[in-house]
Amino acid sequence: MTISEHGLSLIKKFEGFKATAYLCPAGIPTIGYGHTGSDVTKSDVGVKTISEKEASDLLRQDVKKAEDAVNRKVLVPISQNQYDALISFTYNLGESNLASSTLLRLLNQGDYEGAQKEFVKWNKAGGKPLLGLTKRREAEAALFAEV
């Protein structure tokens, strides 16, 4: 499976576009639609800029990592909406968090409803709940429920 345009829009909405490199709430150098990596460093913060087109291209490249993870880790049939919700979750939190999550364990046991309820538990950065993450997890859970 691959992410839909609706799924990409969800990620863009919650990541927000930032043309200039910044530190995310977890202190990681970030640019565009939540892009991180060796090409964005602390010395780039406040200096390096990209266009929205470049940010969208980076997002599509970065989403492929989340797609690979979800395609490998999810062992049960899922709908496009469920897939898109899982891609947003994994894009934001990373493959290791998906892999170790109760959400994935429940999903792979066929407990779709239980898995859907797990999204909202992943709303913290630096150990503290963030309103933006809470809203994102609620949106992902709602999308996941739209089979």
C-alpha positions as CSV (number, residue, x, y, z in Angstrom):
1,M,0.0,0.0,0.0
2,T,1.0,3.7,-0.4
3,I,-0.4,6.7,1.4
4,S,-3.3,8.6,-0.2
5,E,-3.5,12.3,-0.9
6,H,-5.9,12.5,2.1
7,G,-3.2,10.9,4.3
8,L,-0.5,13.3,3.0
9,S,-2.9,16.2,3.8
10,L,-3.3,15.0,7.3
11,I,0.4,14.9,7.9
12,K,0.9,18.4,6.3
13,K,-1.9,19.8,8.5
14,F,-0.3,18.7,11.7
15,E,3.3,19.1,10.8
16,G,2.7,22.6,9.3
17,F,5.0,24.0,6.7
18,K,8.0,25.9,8.0
19,A,10.4,27.2,5.3
20,T,13.1,28.0,7.8
21,A,14.8,25.3,9.9
22,Y,13.8,25.2,13.6
23,L,14.0,23.0,16.7
24,C,10.9,20.9,17.2
25,P,9.5,20.5,20.8
26,A,11.8,17.5,21.3
27,G,14.8,19.7,20.3
28,I,15.4,18.1,16.9
29,P,16.5,20.3,14.0
30,T,13.5,20.2,11.5
31,I,12.4,21.9,8.3
32,G,9.5,21.9,5.9
33,Y,6.8,19.4,6.9
34,G,8.6,17.9,9.8
35,H,11.7,16.7,7.9
36,T,14.6,15.7,10.1
37,G,17.9,14.1,9.2
38,S,21.6,14.7,8.7
39,D,20.8,17.4,6.1
40,V,19.2,19.6,8.8
41,T,21.6,20.5,11.7
42,K,21.5,22.8,14.7
43,S,23.6,25.3,12.8
44,D,20.8,25.4,10.1
45,V,18.2,26.6,12.7
46,G,17.0,30.0,11.7
47,V,19.2,30.1,8.6
48,K,18.5,27.3,6.1
49,T,15.3,27.7,4.1
50,I,13.4,25.6,1.5
51,S,10.4,26.1,-0.7
52,E,7.1,24.5,-0.2
53,K,7.7,22.3,-3.3
54,E,11.0,21.1,-1.8
55,A,9.3,20.4,1.5
56,S,6.6,18.4,-0.3
57,D,9.2,16.4,-2.1
58,L,11.1,15.7,1.2
59,L,7.8,14.7,2.8
60,R,7.1,12.2,0.1
61,Q,10.6,10.7,0.5
62,D,10.3,10.6,4.3
63,V,6.8,9.0,4.1
64,K,8.3,6.1,2.2
65,K,10.2,5.1,5.4
66,A,6.9,5.0,7.3
67,E,5.2,3.1,4.4
68,D,8.0,0.5,4.5
69,A,7.6,0.1,8.2
70,V,3.8,-0.2,8.2
71,N,3.9,-2.6,5.2
72,R,6.4,-4.8,7.1
73,K,4.9,-4.6,10.6
74,V,1.2,-4.8,10.0
75,L,0.2,-8.4,9.5
76,V,-3.6,-8.0,9.2
77,P,-5.8,-6.5,6.4
78,I,-6.3,-2.8,6.8
79,S,-8.3,-0.1,4.9
80,Q,-6.8,2.9,3.1
81,N,-7.9,5.1,6.0
82,Q,-6.4,2.8,8.6
83,Y,-3.2,2.7,6.6
84,D,-3.1,6.5,6.3
85,A,-3.6,6.9,10.0
86,L,-0.8,4.5,10.7
87,I,1.5,6.3,8.3
88,S,0.9,9.6,10.0
89,F,1.5,8.0,13.4
90,T,4.7,6.3,12.2
91,Y,6.0,9.4,10.3
92,N,5.6,11.4,13.5
93,L,6.9,8.8,16.0
94,G,9.2,6.5,14.0
95,E,9.3,2.9,13.2
96,S,10.7,1.8,16.6
97,N,7.8,3.3,18.5
98,L,5.3,1.7,16.1
99,A,7.1,-1.7,16.4
100,S,7.0,-1.6,20.3
101,S,3.5,-0.2,20.6
102,T,0.5,-1.8,22.1
103,L,-1.4,-0.3,19.1
104,L,0.5,-2.6,16.7
105,R,0.3,-5.6,19.0
106,L,-3.5,-5.2,19.3
107,L,-3.9,-4.5,15.6
108,N,-1.9,-7.6,14.6
109,Q,-4.1,-9.7,17.0
110,G,-7.1,-8.5,15.0
111,D,-8.3,-6.1,17.7
112,Y,-9.0,-3.1,15.5
113,E,-11.1,-1.3,18.1
114,G,-8.4,-1.7,20.8
115,A,-5.7,-0.5,18.4
116,Q,-7.8,2.6,17.5
117,K,-8.0,3.5,21.2
118,E,-4.2,3.4,21.6
119,F,-3.5,6.4,19.3
120,V,-4.4,9.0,21.9
121,K,-1.9,7.6,24.4
122,W,1.0,8.9,22.2
123,N,0.5,12.6,22.9
124,K,3.7,13.4,24.7
125,A,7.0,15.1,23.9
126,G,9.7,15.2,26.5
127,G,7.3,13.3,28.8
128,K,4.6,16.1,28.7
129,P,1.3,16.0,26.9
130,L,1.1,18.5,24.0
131,L,-2.2,19.9,22.8
132,G,-1.0,19.6,19.1
133,L,-0.1,15.9,19.6
134,T,-3.3,15.2,21.3
135,K,-5.3,16.7,18.4
136,R,-3.2,14.8,15.9
137,R,-3.7,11.5,17.7
138,E,-7.4,12.1,17.9
139,A,-7.5,12.9,14.2
140,E,-5.5,9.7,13.4
141,A,-7.8,7.6,15.6
142,A,-10.9,9.1,14.0
143,L,-9.5,8.3,10.5
144,F,-8.5,4.8,11.6
145,A,-12.1,4.3,12.7
146,E,-13.4,5.2,9.3
147,V,-13.0,1.8,7.7
